[in-house]
Amino acid sequence: MRLVFIHQNTPGQFGPLVQHLAATGGHDITMIGTRRDRRIPGVRTVAYSLHRDPSPDTHPYLVRAERAVLYGQAAARVLVALRDRGHRPDLIVAHSGWGEALFVKDVVPRVPLLLYSEFFYHARGADVGFESAQPLGLDVAARTRLRNTHLLHALMACDHAVTATLWQKSLHPALLQPKVSVIHEGVDTAHMAPDPAASVTLDGGVTLRAGEEIVTYVARNLEPYRGFHILMRALPDLLAARPQARVVIVGGDDVSYGGPPPGAPDRTWRAHMLAEVGPERLPPERVIFTGRLPYQTYRRLLQVSAVHVYLTYPFVLSWSMLEAMSCGALVVASDTAPVTEVIEDGVNGLLTSFHDPAALARRVAEALTERDALAPLRAAARRTVVERFERADCLRRQGALLERVAGGTA
């Protein structure tokens, strides 16, 4: 097939699928996005940039919508250039999150469009207001409703859509859910596998080995959406309860979701939480911040992990949780959606309230104390990923969906 993939952060979630299709051959593949430095052998990459930022006079509710239009225009211009050179795809696959899918059907109306519809926002019942004890005001609700503007347009225009979990699908409007399939990107379980002899040496010369009391936490960025503040508040109790434990915290200091600390727009969440908890209560030889890690270092870290902490607002599920399970780590996770779609408490992991740092500390200490007795949970965690999220199976299902959408039978 002649395929076009559109993703702002190329290749994003499409990476495993694009690499697989390029390796199997028989496809002409073009990737469109903002990144010029992420290339896949055998895949044509076309980068674009926005011609301007949203106007400072735009109504605050509509800033995201205007930015989405700008992304949609930029992607459309690339498609127009390809079309005018005679490039007619059999299928276009686009992520809807930034607006790039907005005008695809206006450029090539007869080309099927498969949408990766990752998240549909709600003012109640999902991420918005998750930690707020007060009812949300009209301003927040209105902003959230209009945040879906470009997502709705893309969903209405597409031929079919796909998302990663049943819960993420359930957030979509009921009328549109029949055109949304659920297929995860998958985990390479052969690569992300347990290794009882694993070790990893971090910057600074610290070497960690499987069998030690290593607690891991991973997020793209250290921020509340992934429960970083809850983890930090739990650490003093955990360190006191388990004197041999060391905690390794992986993630950058930007903000992926939400915003900066209140009243401190130039401060990182790491600095904010260190100041709140007190750096003297978190000795650096026991609480290790690594920043972002190369993938193979990250993999080895998960392989030495005795307990992996995964906390999240009700939001998209991180690959890191599934990869930790695949590596045989015992995951202590928040009892939030979509985590509870994967982890059953006491069966393939341990669940705890997102909002209770003391309970988190107790649960992690329990997992370390009862490590041998809880070994069946580690085995069950890996089995869950192998049976439900094995990349080869996910790629097979994704490939079949591409064929159906391209053929008009989805």
C-alpha positions in Angstrom: 0.0 0.0 0.0 0.9 3.6 -0.4 0.6 5.0 3.1 0.9 8.4 4.8 1.3 8.8 8.5 0.8 12.2 10.1 1.9 12.9 13.7 3.2 16.1 15.2 5.9 14.3 17.2 6.9 12.0 14.4 6.7 9.0 14.5 5.0 9.0 18.0 2.7 6.1 18.6 3.1 5.1 14.9 6.7 4.2 15.4 6.4 0.4 15.9 3.9 0.0 13.1 5.8 2.2 10.6 9.1 0.3 11.4 7.3 -3.0 11.0 5.7 -2.1 7.6 8.9 -0.7 6.3 10.8 -3.8 7.3 8.3 -6.2 5.7 8.5 -4.3 2.4 5.9 -3.8 -0.3 4.7 -0.4 1.0 5.4 3.2 0.0 5.4 5.1 3.3 5.6 8.8 4.0 5.7 10.4 7.4 4.6 14.0 8.0 5.4 15.9 11.2 7.4 18.6 12.8 10.5 16.5 13.5 13.3 16.4 10.9 15.6 14.3 13.1 13.6 11.1 13.4 14.0 9.0 10.3 13.1 5.4 9.7 15.0 3.5 7.0 12.9 3.1 3.9 10.4 5.8 5.0 10.1 9.2 3.4 9.9 12.0 6.0 8.4 15.4 5.3 8.7 18.1 8.0 6.5 21.2 8.3 6.4 24.2 10.6 3.6 26.6 11.6 3.6 29.9 9.7 2.5 31.8 12.9 1.4 31.4 16.5 -2.2 32.0 17.6 -3.2 35.6 17.8 -2.9 37.3 21.2 -6.4 38.7 20.6 -8.0 35.3 20.3 -10.6 34.5 22.9 -9.0 32.3 25.6 -11.4 29.5 25.0 -10.4 29.3 21.4 -6.6 29.5 21.6 -6.2 25.7 21.4 -8.7 25.6 18.5 -6.8 28.3 16.6 -3.5 26.4 17.2 -5.1 23.3 15.9 -6.2 25.1 12.7 -2.6 26.2 12.2 -1.4 22.6 12.5 -4.2 21.5 10.2 -3.2 24.1 7.6 0.5 23.1 7.8 -0.3 19.4 7.3 -2.8 20.2 4.5 -0.1 22.2 2.7 2.2 19.1 2.7 -0.6 16.9 1.4 -1.4 19.4 -1.3 2.2 19.4 -2.4 2.2 15.6 -2.5 -1.1 15.5 -4.3 0.1 18.0 -7.0 3.2 15.8 -7.6 0.9 12.9 -8.3 1.2 11.1 -4.9 -2.1 9.5 -4.2 -2.1 7.4 -0.9 -4.2 4.3 -0.4 -4.7 5.3 3.2 -3.8 8.2 5.5 -3.3 7.6 9.2 -3.3 10.7 11.4 -3.1 11.5 15.1 -5.9 13.9 15.9 -4.4 15.5 19.0 -2.8 18.6 17.5 -5.2 19.4 14.6 -3.2 17.9 11.8 -6.2 15.7 10.7 -8.6 18.7 10.4 -8.4 19.2 6.6 -7.1 15.9 5.3 -10.5 15.0 3.8 -10.7 18.5 2.2 -7.4 17.9 0.3 -8.0 14.2 -0.7 -11.7 13.5 -0.1 -11.6 10.0 -1.7 -8.6 8.7 0.3 -9.6 6.8 3.4 -8.6 8.4 6.7 -7.8 6.3 9.8 -7.6 8.5 12.9 -5.6 7.8 16.0 -8.0 9.3 18.5 -6.1 9.2 21.8 -8.3 11.2 24.2 -11.6 13.0 24.3 -11.8 15.6 27.1 -14.5 15.9 29.7 -15.0 18.5 32.4 -16.1 15.8 34.8 -15.1 12.1 35.3 -11.6 12.1 33.8 -8.5 14.2 34.3 -10.0 17.7 34.6 -10.6 18.5 38.2 -9.3 15.1 39.4 -7.5 16.6 42.4 -9.9 19.5 43.0 -12.0 19.4 46.1 -14.2 22.2 44.8 -16.8 22.0 42.0 -15.4 23.2 38.7 -16.6 26.6 37.5 -18.1 27.5 34.2 -14.8 28.8 32.8 -13.1 25.5 33.2 -16.0 23.5 31.8 -16.3 25.8 28.8 -12.6 25.7 28.0 -12.7 21.9 28.3 -15.7 21.6 26.0 -14.1 23.7 23.3 -10.8 21.8 23.7 -12.6 19.0 21.8 -13.4 21.2 18.8 -10.8 19.9 16.4 -11.1 16.4 17.8 -14.8 16.3 16.9 -14.2 17.6 13.4 -11.6 15.0 12.8 -13.8 12.2 14.2 -16.7 13.3 12.0 -14.5 13.4 8.9 -12.5 10.2 9.4 -13.5 6.8 8.0 -12.5 5.0 11.1 -10.6 5.6 14.4 -8.5 3.7 16.8 -7.5 4.2 20.4 -5.4 2.3 23.0 -7.8 1.2 25.7 -11.5 0.5 26.2 -11.7 3.4 28.8 -10.2 5.9 26.3 -12.8 4.7 23.7 -15.6 5.1 26.3 -14.8 8.9 26.6 -15.7 9.4 23.0 -19.3 10.6 22.1 -21.6 7.6 22.2 -22.8 8.3 18.6 -19.2 8.0 17.3 -18.0 5.1 19.4 -19.0 2.5 16.8 -16.4 3.8 14.4 -13.6 3.5 17.1 -11.5 0.3 17.4 -9.4 -0.5 20.4 -5.8 -1.7 19.6 -2.8 -0.9 21.7 0.6 -0.1 20.1 2.0 -3.2 22.0 5.1 -4.1 24.0 8.1 -6.0 22.7 7.9 -8.6 25.4 11.0 -10.5 24.1 13.1 -7.4 24.6 11.4 -6.1 27.7 11.8 -9.4 29.6 12.9 -10.3 33.1 16.6 -10.8 33.7 17.6 -12.1 37.2 21.2 -11.2 36.5 20.5 -7.7 35.3 22.5 -4.7 36.5 22.7 -1.1 35.4 25.2 1.7 36.1 23.8 5.2 36.2 25.6 8.5 35.6 27.8 9.1 38.7 28.9 5.5 38.8 26.0 4.1 40.9 25.5 0.4 40.0 22.1 -1.3 40.8 21.5 -5.0 40.6 18.5 -7.3 40.4 17.7 -8.6 43.8 18.3 -5.3 45.6 15.5 -3.1 47.0 15.2 -0.9 44.0 12.0 1.2 43.6 11.5 2.8 40.2 9.3 5.6 38.9 9.2 6.7 35.3 7.5 9.6 33.6 8.2 11.6 30.5 8.2 14.6 32.8 8.0 14.8 36.6 4.5 16.4 37.2 1.2 15.9 39.0 -0.6 14.2 36.1 1.7 11.2 36.7 1.6 11.5 40.4 5.1 12.8 41.0 4.0 15.0 43.9 2.3 12.0 45.6 5.4 9.9 45.2 7.6 12.6 46.7 5.3 13.0 49.7 5.4 9.2 50.2 9.2 8.9 50.2 10.2 9.9 53.7 7.9 7.2 55.2 9.0 4.6 52.7 12.7 5.3 53.3 12.2 5.1 57.1 10.3 1.8 56.7 12.8 0.2 54.4 16.4 1.4 55.3 18.0 -0.5 52.4 15.7 0.7 49.7 16.8 3.1 47.0 14.4 5.0 44.7 15.3 5.8 41.1 13.2 8.6 39.6 13.3 8.9 35.8 11.9 11.9 33.9 12.5 15.4 32.6 11.7 18.7 34.1 9.3 20.0 31.5 5.5 19.9 31.6 3.7 17.5 29.3 0.3 17.9 30.8 -1.3 20.4 33.2 0.8 23.4 34.2 3.7 24.6 36.4 3.6 24.7 40.2 1.1 27.2 41.5 2.5 30.6 42.0 5.9 29.5 40.5 5.7 29.5 36.7 9.4 29.3 36.3 10.0 26.5 38.8 10.1 22.8 38.0 7.9 20.3 39.8 11.1 18.6 41.0 12.4 21.7 42.7 8.9 22.5 44.0 8.5 19.1 45.6 12.1 19.0 47.0 11.4 22.3 48.7 8.1 21.0 50.1 9.3 17.6 51.3 12.7 18.9 52.4 15.9 17.7 50.6 17.4 16.7 53.9 14.7 14.0 54.2 15.6 12.6 50.7 19.3 11.7 50.8 20.7 11.7 47.3 22.4 8.3 47.7 18.9 6.8 48.3 16.7 9.0 46.0 18.4 9.2 42.6 17.1 11.5 39.9 18.3 10.4 36.5 16.6 12.8 34.1 15.6 11.1 30.9 17.5 7.9 30.1 18.6 6.2 26.9 16.2 3.4 26.1 18.5 0.5 26.9 19.5 2.0 30.2 15.8 2.5 31.0 15.2 -1.2 30.0 17.9 -2.4 32.4 16.6 -0.2 35.1 13.2 -1.9 34.8 14.9 -5.3 34.9 16.6 -4.5 38.3 13.4 -3.0 39.7 11.9 -4.7 42.7 8.9 -2.4 42.8 7.8 0.0 40.1 5.4 2.8 41.1 3.0 4.0 38.5 0.5 6.8 39.3 -1.7 8.7 36.9 -4.7 10.9 36.7 -7.5 9.2 34.7 -5.8 9.8 31.4 -3.9 8.0 28.7 -2.0 4.9 29.8 1.8 5.1 29.7 3.9 2.5 27.9 6.2 2.5 31.0 3.6 0.7 33.2 3.2 -2.1 30.7 7.0 -2.4 30.0 7.7 -2.6 33.8 5.1 -5.4 34.0 6.7 -7.1 31.0 10.1 -6.9 32.7 8.7 -8.7 35.8 8.6 -5.7 38.1 5.9 -5.7 40.8 3.8 -2.7 39.9 2.2 -0.6 42.7 -0.2 1.6 40.8 -3.0 4.1 41.4 -6.5 2.7 41.3 -7.5 5.0 38.4 -8.7 4.4 34.9 -7.3 3.1 32.6 -4.9 1.4 35.1 -7.7 -0.7 36.5 -8.4 -2.0 33.0 -5.0 -3.8 33.2 -4.1 -4.4 36.8 -6.2 -6.3 39.3 -5.3 -5.7 42.9 -3.5 -8.7 44.4 -3.6 -10.7 41.1 -1.0 -9.0 38.8 -0.1 -6.0 40.8 -1.0 -3.8 43.8 -3.4 -0.8 43.7 -3.5 2.1 46.0 -5.4 5.4 46.2 -3.8 8.1 44.0 -4.6 10.7 46.7 -2.9 9.0 49.7 0.9 9.3 50.0 0.9 7.4 53.3 -1.0 4.5 51.8 1.4 4.5 48.8 4.4 4.3 51.2 2.8 1.4 53.0 2.0 -0.5 49.8 5.5 -0.2 48.4 7.0 -1.2 51.8 4.7 -4.2 51.8 5.7 -5.1 48.3 9.4 -5.0 49.3 8.8 -6.9 52.6 6.8 -9.6 51.0 8.8 -9.8 47.8 9.1 -13.6 47.7 5.5 -14.2 48.7 4.4 -11.8 46.0 6.4 -13.4 43.2 3.3 -14.8 41.6 2.1 -11.3 41.0 5.2 -10.5 39.0 4.7 -13.6 36.9 1.1 -12.7 36.4 2.0 -9.2 35.4 4.2 -10.4 32.6 1.7 -12.9 31.5 -0.9 -10.1 31.3 1.3 -8.2 28.9 2.2 -11.2 26.8 -1.4 -12.3 26.4 -3.0 -8.8 25.9 -0.3 -6.4 24.7 2.3 -8.5 22.8 3.6 -6.2 20.0 3.6 -8.9 17.3 -0.1 -9.5 17.9 -0.9 -5.7 18.2 0.9 -5.1 14.9 -1.0 -7.9 13.2 -4.3 -6.4 14.4 -3.2 -2.9 13.3 -2.2 -4.2 9.9 -5.5 -5.9 9.5 -7.3 -2.7 10.4 -5.3 -0.7 7.9 -6.3 -3.1 5.2 -10.0 -2.9 6.2 -10.0 0.9 6.3 -8.1 1.2 3.0 -10.6 -1.3 1.4 -13.7 0.4 2.8 -14.8 -2.5 5.0 -14.0 -1.2 8.5 
